[in-house]
Structure formats: C-alpha cells, structure tokens
Amino acid sequence: MGRYVARRLLLTIPVLIGASFLIFALVYALPGDPIRALGGDRPLSPAVQAELREEFNLNDPFVIQYVKYLGDLVQGDFGTDFRGREVLDTIEQRLPVTVRLTVVAIAIEAVIGIIAGVLAGIRRNGFLDNLVLVSSTIIVSIPILVLAFVAQFVFGLQFGWFPIAGIGDGWYSYLLPGMVLAAGSLAYVARLTRTSVAENLRGDYVRTARAKGLPKRTVIVRHTLRNSLIPVVTFIGADIGTLMGGAIVTESVFNLPGLGRAVYDAIRAQEGAVVVGIVTLFVFFFIFFNLVVDVLYAVLDPRIRYD
C-alpha cells in the first residue's frame, strides 16, 4: 500500500505541471489588455503601463512567461496579482469559505442521495423508485445557473427560509448554496445507489443471509449496503474535487467570497497568476481525493489489495 501511495503521489507532479501549462495558456489567449483594463475609466499613464508590463513579464513571449512562473512556483511563490497582493494570501483567506461550502454540499449529497437510493433500490418499480428516477432526471436537466437563481428567488426571497447572499449567518449561510451545488451530484448518487442496491439484493450471499433467518435490516445494512457503497464512495470521493472547482457559479450567484468567486473575478481581470494558482490547487485536490478513494477500496472490500 505504501509503495502504491508513493507512486501515485509522484505521478501528481507531471499532472500538475501539465494542468498549470494548459491553464496558463488559456489565460494568455484571452483577448484584451489587462494592464489597460486595470485603470478602468482613468487610463494609466504609458510609463506606469510599461512598468507594470515589465514587472509581470507581460512583454515576454508565452513560453518565457510560463517558465518564469513555474520557477517561482517551485520555490513556493504563487505570484501576485496586478494590485500587488500575494496569490497565496488570497488562497488562505478564501479557501475556508470554499471548504465549508463543499462540506455542506458533500453532506447533503451523501446523506440524501444514499438514503433515497437505498429506499428506491429496496422498493424497485414502486412509488419511491419512480419518484427518485423522475426527480433526479428533472434536477440533472436543469443548468446549475438556472437552479441557483430559482432557489435564491423561491427559498430566499419568497419564503425567506435562507439567506440569499454572503456569509453573515455562519454555517446557515451555506445551506442554500450547498443544496444548489450538490443537486446534480445528489441525483447521480441516488441513481447509482439505487442500481447498486438492486443488483446486490439479487446476489447469492444475500439469499444465503435471508435463508439463515437474519433480520431484514441486518441483511440490507450489513451485507447489501456495504458492497453497494463501493461505486458510490468512488463517485463521492471524485466529486469532492469537482464540487470545489465547480463552485464558481454558485459562489458568484450567492456572493460567497470563496476560491470560485476569486477565479471568476480573476478571469474577468485576466489575472493569470491568480487563475493558474487557484485552478492548479483544484487539480491537486481532485487528484488527492481520488487517491483517498482508492485507499478506501481496501477498507470497504477486503478482497482488494494494492501491490
């Protein structure tokens, strides 16, 4: 197991370098002049513009810019934005907001999705099963941007159940955006759990457990659910990184000062160092949580071993 983990960690190095290169190239290809846009309605003087371009290596070709950025990154320097603020400071300030939002979304996705999937799998072709299938299809078909605005209008403005913006109410502020962020993944978790439970209920080991006279709850929880959770844990583990990276729309709509909102603002301002630093961090989270899922395989299924 130790060798496997070490090998996977070493493989993250070329993946992160490749991801940072692609992200840097996309930011470089954005049209417009970020230095001119920095001045807004009052354009900066030509001398100041020239000084800023020299400071941020904007006069260099793309490859030279990336090599210089990568050299600083290896030394732990994530760079600065055009206003002189360290990117690392931005990450440290905004990361807790994104982590809280992701924790709420994962909790909603896992609890509601697994419960709905188990109930649907047990009562296949029944009312609950059809309800889960229909509702999950509807949720998946709605774009998250539309879902966010509808949830904000209905549950925030009309009913007044949740705050519609900011983080002034603590953890309660994350409930509505967390539900929106988790909605699509919740539907997939419910469907995946339903299918897995229904298949395992037809397994020989379940028939044997029932023949021994074990209670229905024991058969479902101890025998069926444990084997059914392997593909579900795989999806949820991989989805943690996806949710953190996909929080851009949700954080923007609900005005949450997290990393997703920082990426959105940085893209608009063509802050290459900010975009590359944060998105590369998202890639690392995605790789890390996939590694955690692989290790959990051996916990859920003792037959799985890594050489």
C-alpha positions in Angstrom: 0.0 0.0 0.0 2.8 2.4 0.9 4.5 1.9 -2.5 1.2 2.4 -4.3 0.6 5.7 -2.5 4.1 7.0 -3.1 3.9 6.1 -6.8 0.6 7.9 -7.1 1.9 11.0 -5.3 4.9 11.1 -7.7 2.6 10.9 -10.7 0.8 14.1 -9.4 3.9 16.2 -10.3 3.7 15.9 -14.1 -0.1 16.1 -13.9 0.1 19.4 -12.0 2.7 20.8 -14.4 0.6 19.9 -17.4 -2.5 21.3 -15.9 -0.8 24.6 -15.0 0.6 24.9 -18.5 -2.8 24.4 -20.1 -4.4 26.9 -17.7 -1.6 29.4 -18.2 -2.1 29.1 -22.0 -5.8 29.6 -21.8 -5.4 32.8 -19.7 -2.7 34.0 -22.1 -5.0 33.5 -25.0 -7.7 35.7 -23.5 -8.3 38.8 -25.7 -7.7 42.3 -24.3 -5.0 44.1 -22.4 -5.3 43.5 -18.6 -3.0 46.5 -17.8 -5.2 48.9 -19.7 -8.3 47.4 -18.1 -6.7 47.9 -14.7 -7.1 51.6 -14.9 -10.8 51.5 -15.6 -12.3 54.9 -16.5 -9.0 56.6 -15.7 -6.3 55.1 -18.0 -2.9 54.6 -16.5 -0.1 56.6 -17.9 2.1 55.0 -20.6 5.1 55.0 -18.1 3.1 53.1 -15.4 1.7 50.7 -18.0 5.3 49.9 -19.2 6.5 49.5 -15.6 3.7 47.0 -14.8 4.2 45.0 -18.0 7.9 44.7 -17.1 7.1 43.8 -13.5 4.7 41.0 -14.5 6.7 39.8 -17.5 3.9 40.7 -20.0 6.4 41.7 -22.6 8.0 38.3 -22.7 6.8 35.5 -25.1 4.4 33.0 -23.7 6.9 30.2 -23.1 9.3 32.6 -21.2 6.4 33.8 -19.1 5.4 30.3 -18.2 9.0 29.2 -17.4 9.4 32.2 -15.1 6.1 31.5 -13.4 7.0 27.8 -13.0 10.4 28.7 -11.5 8.7 30.9 -8.9 6.1 28.2 -8.2 8.7 25.6 -7.4 10.1 28.0 -4.8 6.7 28.3 -3.2 5.9 31.7 -4.8 2.4 31.7 -6.3 3.0 35.2 -7.6 1.0 38.4 -7.1 -2.0 40.0 -8.7 -1.8 43.3 -10.6 -2.5 45.2 -7.3 0.5 43.6 -5.6 -1.4 41.2 -3.4 0.1 37.7 -2.9 -1.9 35.0 -4.5 -1.1 32.8 -1.5 -2.8 35.3 0.8 -5.9 35.2 -1.4 -6.0 31.4 -1.2 -5.5 31.4 2.5 -8.3 33.9 3.0 -10.8 32.4 0.6 -10.1 28.7 0.9 -12.1 28.2 4.2 -15.3 29.5 2.5 -15.0 27.1 -0.4 -14.2 24.2 2.1 -17.3 25.0 4.2 -19.5 25.1 1.1 -18.0 21.8 -0.2 -18.5 20.1 3.2 -22.2 21.1 3.3 -22.7 20.0 -0.4 -21.0 16.7 0.2 -23.0 16.0 3.4 -26.3 16.8 1.6 -25.3 14.8 -1.4 -24.2 11.7 0.6 -26.9 11.6 3.2 -30.0 12.4 1.0 -28.6 10.6 -2.1 -27.7 7.4 -0.3 -31.0 7.3 1.7 -33.1 8.0 -1.5 -31.1 5.4 -3.5 -31.4 2.7 -0.8 -35.2 3.2 -0.5 -35.6 3.2 -4.3 -33.4 0.1 -4.6 -35.3 -1.9 -2.0 -38.7 -0.9 -3.5 -37.7 -1.2 -7.1 -40.5 -0.2 -9.6 -42.5 1.1 -6.7 -43.7 4.7 -5.9 -40.4 5.8 -4.2 -38.4 4.3 -7.0 -40.3 6.1 -9.7 -40.2 9.3 -7.6 -36.4 9.1 -7.3 -36.0 8.4 -11.1 -38.3 11.3 -12.2 -37.0 13.9 -9.7 -33.3 13.0 -10.4 -33.9 13.4 -14.2 -35.5 16.8 -13.7 -32.7 18.0 -11.4 -29.9 16.9 -13.8 -31.6 18.5 -16.8 -31.6 22.0 -15.1 -28.4 24.0 -15.5 -26.9 25.0 -12.2 -27.0 28.7 -13.0 -30.8 28.5 -13.5 -31.2 26.3 -10.4 -29.2 28.8 -8.3 -31.3 31.8 -9.3 -34.6 29.8 -8.9 -33.6 28.6 -5.4 -32.4 32.0 -4.4 -35.7 33.6 -5.6 -38.1 31.0 -4.2 -36.5 29.9 -0.9 -34.6 33.1 -0.2 -36.8 36.0 -1.4 -40.3 34.5 -1.5 -40.3 32.1 1.6 -37.5 33.8 3.4 -36.1 30.5 4.7 -32.5 31.0 3.8 -30.1 34.0 3.4 -29.6 34.8 -0.3 -26.1 36.3 -0.2 -23.0 36.5 1.9 -21.7 34.5 4.9 -23.1 36.7 7.6 -25.2 33.9 9.2 -22.4 31.5 9.6 -22.9 27.9 8.6 -26.6 28.6 7.9 -25.5 30.8 5.0 -24.1 27.8 3.3 -27.2 25.6 3.3 -29.0 27.0 0.2 -25.9 27.3 -2.0 -24.8 23.9 -0.7 -28.1 22.4 -1.8 -27.7 24.0 -5.2 -24.1 22.9 -5.6 -25.0 19.3 -4.5 -28.2 19.0 -6.5 -26.8 17.4 -9.7 -24.4 15.1 -7.8 -27.1 14.1 -5.4 -29.2 12.9 -8.3 -26.3 10.8 -9.6 -25.6 9.4 -6.1 -29.3 8.4 -5.7 -29.4 6.6 -9.1 -26.0 4.9 -8.5 -27.0 3.7 -5.1 -30.4 2.5 -6.3 -28.8 0.5 -9.1 -26.1 -1.0 -6.9 -28.5 -1.9 -4.1 -31.0 -3.5 -6.5 -28.2 -5.6 -8.1 -26.7 -6.8 -4.8 -30.1 -7.7 -3.4 -30.2 -10.4 -6.1 -26.7 -11.8 -5.0 -26.2 -15.3 -3.7 -24.8 -14.0 -0.4 -28.0 -12.0 0.2 -30.1 -15.1 -0.4 -27.9 -17.0 2.0 -28.3 -14.4 4.7 -32.0 -14.4 4.3 -32.1 -18.2 4.4 -30.3 -18.1 7.7 -33.2 -16.0 9.1 -31.3 -12.8 9.6 -33.5 -9.7 10.1 -34.2 -7.6 7.0 -32.4 -4.6 8.4 -29.2 -6.6 9.1 -29.3 -8.1 5.5 -29.7 -4.6 4.0 -27.3 -2.7 6.2 -24.5 -5.2 6.9 -24.5 -7.3 3.8 -26.1 -5.3 0.9 -25.2 -1.7 1.7 -21.6 -2.3 2.4 -21.0 -3.8 -1.0 -23.2 -1.3 -2.7 -21.3 1.6 -1.3 -18.1 0.9 -3.3 -19.1 2.6 -6.5 -20.9 5.3 -4.5 -17.8 6.1 -2.5 -15.8 6.3 -5.7 -18.2 8.9 -7.1 -18.4 11.0 -4.0 -14.7 11.0 -3.5 -14.0 12.1 -7.0 -16.8 14.6 -6.7 -15.2 16.5 -3.8 -12.6 18.0 -6.1 -15.3 18.5 -8.8 -17.5 20.4 -6.4 -14.6 22.6 -5.2 -13.8 23.5 -8.8 -17.4 23.8 -9.8 -18.3 26.3 -7.1 -17.5 29.2 -9.4 -21.1 29.7 -10.5 -22.6 29.0 -7.1 -20.3 31.4 -5.2 -20.8 34.1 -7.8 -24.6 33.9 -7.6 -24.7 33.8 -3.8 -21.9 36.3 -3.4 -19.7 33.9 -1.3 -16.1 35.1 -1.0 -14.5 31.8 -1.8 -12.0 30.5 -4.3 -14.6 30.0 -7.0 -15.5 33.7 -6.9 -11.9 34.6 -6.8 -11.3 32.7 -10.1 -14.3 34.3 -11.7 -13.1 37.8 -10.8 -9.5 36.9 -11.8 -10.7 35.7 -15.3 -12.5 38.9 -15.9 -9.4 40.9 -14.9 -7.1 38.5 -16.7 -5.1 37.9 -13.5 -3.2 34.9 -14.9 -1.2 34.2 -11.7 -4.4 34.1 -9.6 -6.3 31.8 -12.1 -3.4 29.4 -12.5 -2.6 29.2 -8.8 -6.2 28.5 -7.7 -7.2 26.2 -10.5 -3.9 24.2 -10.1 -4.9 23.8 -6.4 -8.3 22.5 -7.5 -6.5 19.9 -9.7 -4.4 18.8 -6.7 -7.5 18.4 -4.6 -9.1 16.3 -7.3 -6.0 14.0 -7.5 -5.7 13.8 -3.8 -9.3 12.8 -3.1 -9.2 10.2 -5.9 -6.2 8.7 -4.1 -8.1 8.6 -0.9 -10.9 6.8 -2.6 -8.6 4.2 -4.0 -7.3 3.6 -0.4 -10.8 3.3 0.9 -11.5 0.5 -1.6 -9.4 -1.8 0.5 -11.4 -0.8 3.6 -14.8 -1.4 2.0 -13.8 -4.6 0.2 -11.0 -6.7 1.9 -10.6 -8.6 -1.4 -8.9 -5.5 -3.0 -5.2 -5.3 -2.5 -2.6 -2.9 -3.9 0.9 -4.3 -4.7 
